[in-house]
Amino acid sequence: MAKILINKKNLFYNFELISKKATNKEKVAVVLKDNAYGHGLVEIAKLANEFGIKKAVVRTIEDAKKIEDYFPYILVLADTTFHNYSHTFHIAINSLEDINKVPQNANVHLKIDTGMHRNGISINDIEMAFLGLLKQKANITGVFTHHRGADTLSTDFFWQNENFAKAKTKVKEVCEKLSLPLPQFHSCNSAALFRQENFTEDFARVGIATYGYLDNDGVFDFPKLKPVMSLWAQKLATRKIRKGQSIGYGGKFTANEDMIISTYDIGYGDGFLRLNENDNYTTPKGFKILGRVSMDNLSINSDEKEVCIFDDVTTLAKIHKTITYEITCSLKESMKKEILV
Ligand SMILES: *Cc1c(COP(=O)(O)O)cnc(C)c1O
């Protein structure tokens, strides 16, 4: 069976660098949404806990429940039901309409729209939101925002930082007026954290850097991280093909000499995005994927029992004209995970 191998040493190496940048482990919230970017929600949660990470970020309450034992603090980004509440969960409020749904005593993080215009309330509505949340008897434990372009060289990043600074000032004013404790402030994803000179917020929400990537314009002095995931496939069948014979759907790879080829048990059905005859992909050991990738298998000029399909998805992301996030996230949750210690 094909499997995902999780390299614990590389994960811990990334956590070390991230913690140092955030000043310490306590200020790192590991982002585990979407099955930990395809790496396995529970697998990465356990390892993050072993490293000493105290905070996690997930998409839904359902996911938060799966990792409840590993973190004393879990931020839920995008649940719309607000039930099944636990005191270690902190639920993001993405709109003013959300406020009426908040159950008593729920911990909430108020999201501020500082320019991405996706989720969050405007800076002008902060006081209204606070009053609404107090009426619901919610605990406002955090105020946060998200960057639309921390990975690109433009003024957006600074503009949003300025807007969030304004939001912080407003929140402080409102808290003073209403005699409320100050919430925790956070705005950084991976790229934003690594763009800070001095990180001073309460914590950073770190996703892609955890997994070993820092996709960006290439203009920043970002450290080299280590990819955590590698993908391995098992041989299903080996055959000898003659010069002139073609392989797979469409017969799009034709051998120009006699060769040994094998089929391996991974395909786009497993979430390994389809490559076709126009793509030129070489595995880490120098084997070629030949012709088109099928739903459940692909052909390689190898007869090894097991091959590493990738140990770094940067090239695949380029071939598929996408970002590393999408390559790892696409892998199906059902894929077997193994931890390499
Ligand atoms: C996904 C996400 C993150 C993590 O972003 P990375 O670029 O992977 O570090 C942080 N915050 C929010 C709100 C997110 O949705």
The ligand as an SDF file (V2000), in Angstrom:
LIG
                    3D

 15 15  0  0  0  0  0  0  0  0999 V2000
   -4.2990   28.6690    6.8810 C   0  0  0  0  0  0  0  0  0  0  0  0
   -4.2200   29.8040    7.7900 C   0  0  0  0  0  0  0  0  0  0  0  0
   -3.0120   30.1160    8.4490 C   0  0  0  0  0  0  0  0  0  0  0  0
   -1.7060   29.4320    8.1300 C   0  0  0  0  0  0  0  0  0  0  0  0
   -1.1250   29.9730    6.9730 O   0  0  0  0  0  0  0  0  0  0  0  0
    0.3190   29.4820    6.4600 P   0  0  0  0  0  0  0  0  0  0  0  0
    0.6010   30.3590    5.3100 O   0  0  0  0  0  0  0  0  0  0  0  0
    0.1470   28.0550    6.0560 O   0  0  0  0  0  0  0  0  0  0  0  0
    1.2470   29.6250    7.5970 O   0  0  0  0  0  0  0  0  0  0  0  0
   -3.0350   31.1280    9.3900 C   0  0  0  0  0  0  0  0  0  0  0  0
   -4.1630   31.7940    9.6730 N   0  0  0  0  0  0  0  0  0  0  0  0
   -5.3400   31.5390    9.0420 C   0  0  0  0  0  0  0  0  0  0  0  0
   -6.5420   32.3460    9.3900 C   0  0  0  0  0  0  0  0  0  0  0  0
   -5.4020   30.5560    8.0880 C   0  0  0  0  0  0  0  0  0  0  0  0
   -6.5630   30.3100    7.4520 O   0  0  0  0  0  0  0  0  0  0  0  0
  1  2  1  0
  2  3  1  0
  2 14  2  0
  3  4  1  0
  3 10  2  0
  4  5  1  0
  5  6  1  0
  6  7  2  0
  6  8  1  0
  6  9  1  0
 10 11  1  0
 11 12  2  0
 12 13  1  0
 12 14  1  0
 14 15  1  0
M  END
$$$$
